[in-house]
Amino acid sequence: MLKPKYVPVVTNKTLAILGKLQDSEAEISVSLDLGLTETRVQVTQGKIFLPNGQSFRVPDSFDPAQNLCYFIKDGQVYPLQIFNQSTNFLYQLAPTSFRPILRISATQMHKKPFLDRLEKERLKGDVLDGGTGLGYSAIIAARTAESVVTVEWDPNVLEMASYNPHSRELFERENIRIIQEDITVAVKDFYDGTFDNIIQDGGMPKSSGGFFSQDHAYELYRVIKRGGKLYFYLPKKGQSKGRDFGMEQIKRMRKAGFQLIERDRTGSYAIFGK
């Protein structure tokens, strides 16, 4: 089972500051966990020394203009990015003013309004989270729900989450179970009416397989309890060309039996009831 990697993780801005100081004598407070805490580090003898005794230099190849997160291990600095040759996707962890976001081939998986709504809802009972990503939805749900089953098909995404300090609860909370599988396959293993609430966030439609299909809509209706709610993130696919992908998905969910409770066009999500 994948576990969180407890290594220092910094933003490009933090690394740029340290790079400018590394040939001087200084002591400075920086965040080594993407803003969660502050740590004092020593800069001396051309190196940056961390409290655990580890030291490193900012590499000459570092580009401060590249909006990326970096991790430090064994005295070396590494960009938090993975290129998968089979999918031709580039996965990157990018810093923001709040939580870092996942970037896949330049497409930002940024869904703050959707996450804010989930937090406001304070979900209860048993929750199914389809499309784990960095785990933010699962973490938010697990803070109020009894249990959360979160499903992610892409091992590269889970690997990025394992480095992200803001994702650690995903791996540490006892009431979260991670399944690495296609949600459209995994959902078939659950009994009718298993979940009180369901969260669906499939990311990019072009790489989501049957996530937005009618068959998957039927399965979601089957496994949710009567009176349960479904929170569905609706990508703005084709919006610039006049396409309303969100409404296409809403029609599929209605055909499966769900009732539309609310559509938030700004936040790109819809809430359904059974």
C-alpha positions in Angstrom: 0.0 0.0 0.0 1.3 3.5 -0.9 2.4 5.6 2.0 3.1 9.3 2.4 6.7 10.3 1.8 7.8 12.5 4.7 10.4 14.5 2.8 10.8 18.3 2.7 8.7 19.8 -0.1 9.1 23.4 -1.2 7.7 25.8 -3.8 9.7 27.3 -6.6 9.5 30.7 -4.8 11.0 29.2 -1.6 13.7 27.5 -3.5 14.5 30.8 -5.4 14.9 32.6 -2.0 17.2 29.9 -0.7 19.2 30.0 -3.9 20.0 33.6 -3.6 21.1 33.2 0.0 23.1 30.0 -0.3 26.5 31.6 -0.8 26.1 33.9 2.2 25.7 33.4 6.0 22.1 33.5 7.1 19.2 32.0 9.1 15.7 32.2 7.6 12.2 30.8 8.3 10.7 28.9 5.3 8.0 26.3 4.9 9.2 22.8 4.1 5.7 21.4 3.8 4.0 23.8 1.4 2.7 26.3 3.9 1.5 24.1 6.7 4.4 25.1 9.1 7.4 27.3 9.2 11.0 26.0 9.9 14.3 27.8 10.6 17.1 26.8 8.3 20.8 27.7 8.4 22.6 28.9 5.3 26.4 28.6 5.6 29.5 27.4 3.8 27.7 27.5 0.5 24.9 25.1 1.6 21.4 25.1 3.2 21.2 23.1 6.4 17.9 21.7 7.5 17.1 20.9 11.2 17.6 17.2 10.7 21.2 17.8 9.6 20.6 17.3 5.9 22.2 19.9 3.6 21.7 20.7 0.0 22.4 23.2 -2.7 19.9 24.7 -5.2 21.0 23.2 -8.5 22.2 25.4 -11.3 19.5 23.9 -13.5 16.7 25.3 -11.3 14.3 27.6 -13.1 12.5 29.9 -10.6 10.0 30.9 -13.3 8.6 27.3 -13.5 5.6 27.1 -11.1 6.4 23.8 -9.5 6.9 22.1 -6.2 10.2 20.4 -5.4 11.2 17.7 -2.8 14.6 17.3 -1.1 16.1 13.9 -0.5 19.7 12.8 0.3 21.0 16.3 -0.4 19.4 16.6 -3.8 16.5 18.7 -5.1 14.0 17.1 -7.4 11.0 18.6 -9.3 7.7 17.0 -8.4 6.8 15.8 -11.8 6.4 12.5 -13.6 6.2 11.8 -17.4 4.4 8.7 -18.3 5.4 7.4 -21.8 2.5 5.1 -22.2 -0.1 7.8 -21.7 2.1 10.7 -22.9 1.0 12.7 -19.9 3.1 15.0 -17.7 2.0 15.0 -14.1 3.2 18.0 -12.0 2.4 19.3 -8.5 2.0 23.0 -8.7 1.9 25.5 -5.8 -1.0 27.9 -5.2 -1.7 30.4 -2.5 -3.5 27.6 -0.6 -3.3 23.9 -1.4 -1.1 22.7 -4.3 -2.9 21.5 -7.3 -2.3 18.6 -9.8 -1.4 19.6 -13.3 -1.7 17.0 -16.0 -0.2 17.9 -19.4 -0.8 21.6 -18.6 -4.4 21.1 -17.6 -5.0 22.3 -14.0 -7.0 20.0 -11.8 -8.2 23.0 -9.8 -11.7 22.7 -8.2 -11.7 24.9 -5.1 -15.4 25.9 -5.4 -16.3 22.2 -5.6 -14.2 21.4 -2.6 -15.6 24.4 -0.6 -19.1 23.1 -1.2 -18.2 19.6 -0.1 -16.7 21.1 3.1 -19.9 23.1 3.7 -22.1 20.0 3.2 -20.4 18.1 6.1 -21.2 14.7 4.6 -22.3 11.9 6.9 -22.5 8.1 6.8 -20.6 6.0 4.2 -19.2 8.0 1.2 -17.9 6.8 -2.2 -15.3 9.1 -3.8 -14.7 8.4 -7.5 -11.5 10.0 -8.7 -9.2 10.4 -5.8 -6.7 12.8 -7.3 -4.7 14.5 -4.5 -7.3 13.2 -2.1 -8.8 16.5 -1.1 -12.4 15.4 -1.5 -11.8 12.2 0.4 -10.1 14.1 3.2 -12.9 16.6 3.5 -15.5 13.9 3.6 -13.7 11.8 6.1 -13.6 14.6 8.6 -17.3 14.3 9.1 -18.4 11.0 7.5 -18.1 7.5 9.1 -16.2 6.0 6.2 -14.9 7.0 2.8 -14.0 4.6 0.0 -11.9 6.5 -2.6 -11.1 5.1 -6.0 -8.3 6.2 -8.4 -7.2 4.3 -11.5 -4.0 6.3 -12.2 -0.9 5.2 -10.1 0.9 8.4 -11.2 -1.7 10.5 -9.5 -1.4 8.6 -6.3 2.4 8.9 -6.4 2.1 12.7 -6.7 -0.3 12.7 -3.7 2.1 10.7 -1.6 4.6 13.6 -1.8 2.1 16.3 -1.1 2.0 17.3 2.6 -1.6 18.5 2.1 -2.6 14.9 1.1 -1.2 13.1 4.1 -4.6 12.5 5.7 -5.5 10.5 2.7 -3.0 7.8 3.7 -3.2 8.3 7.5 -6.9 8.4 8.3 -8.3 5.1 9.4 -11.7 5.8 7.9 -10.4 6.2 4.4 -9.9 3.2 2.1 -8.0 3.7 -1.2 -8.8 1.4 -4.1 -6.5 1.6 -7.1 -8.9 0.7 -9.9 -11.2 2.2 -12.5 -14.2 3.5 -10.6 -16.5 2.2 -13.4 -15.2 -1.3 -12.7 -14.9 -1.0 -8.9 -18.5 0.3 -8.4 -19.8 -3.0 -9.7 -18.5 -4.8 -6.6 -20.6 -2.8 -4.2 -24.1 -3.9 -3.0 -27.2 -1.9 -3.9 -27.7 1.1 -1.6 -24.3 0.9 0.0 -23.5 4.6 0.2 -25.1 7.6 1.8 -23.3 10.1 -0.4 -21.2 9.9 -3.6 -18.6 12.3 -4.9 -17.6 12.0 -8.6 -14.6 13.9 -10.0 -13.3 12.3 -13.1 -10.9 15.0 -14.2 -10.4 15.1 -18.0 -13.1 13.4 -20.1 -10.5 12.4 -22.7 -8.7 10.2 -20.2 -11.6 9.1 -18.0 -12.8 6.1 -20.0 -16.5 5.3 -19.1 -16.6 7.7 -16.2 -19.2 10.0 -17.9 -21.1 7.2 -19.6 -24.7 6.2 -19.2 -23.8 2.8 -17.8 -21.8 4.4 -15.0 -24.7 6.7 -14.2 -26.9 3.6 -13.7 -24.3 2.0 -11.4 -24.1 5.1 -9.3 -27.9 5.2 -8.9 -27.8 1.5 -7.9 -25.2 1.9 -5.1 -26.5 5.1 -3.5 -29.1 4.9 -0.7 -32.6 6.3 -1.1 -32.4 9.9 0.1 -28.6 10.1 -0.7 -26.9 12.8 -2.6 -24.5 12.7 -5.5 -21.9 15.5 -5.9 -20.7 15.5 -9.5 -17.9 17.7 -10.9 -18.7 18.8 -14.5 -15.7 19.7 -16.7 -16.2 22.6 -19.1 -15.3 20.5 -22.1 -16.0 22.2 -25.4 -17.4 25.3 -23.6 -15.4 27.7 -25.9 -17.2 26.1 -28.9 -20.6 26.4 -27.4 -20.9 22.9 -26.0 -22.6 22.4 -22.7 -21.0 19.2 -21.6 -22.4 19.6 -18.1 -25.9 19.5 -19.3 -25.1 16.4 -21.4 -24.0 14.7 -18.1 -27.0 16.0 -16.2 -29.3 14.3 -18.8 -27.5 11.0 -18.4 -27.9 11.2 -14.6 -31.6 12.0 -14.9 -32.1 9.1 -17.3 -30.5 6.9 -14.6 -33.1 8.1 -12.1 -31.4 10.9 -10.3 -33.1 14.2 -9.6 -31.2 17.4 -10.2 -31.1 19.4 -7.0 -28.7 22.2 -8.0 -26.3 23.1 -10.8 -23.5 25.6 -10.1 -22.1 26.8 -13.4 -19.4 28.9 -11.8 -18.1 26.1 -9.7 -18.7 23.5 -12.5 -20.6 21.0 -10.4 -24.1 19.6 -9.9 -25.8 18.0 -6.9 -28.3 15.2 -7.5 -30.7 13.3 -5.2 -32.2 9.8 -5.2 
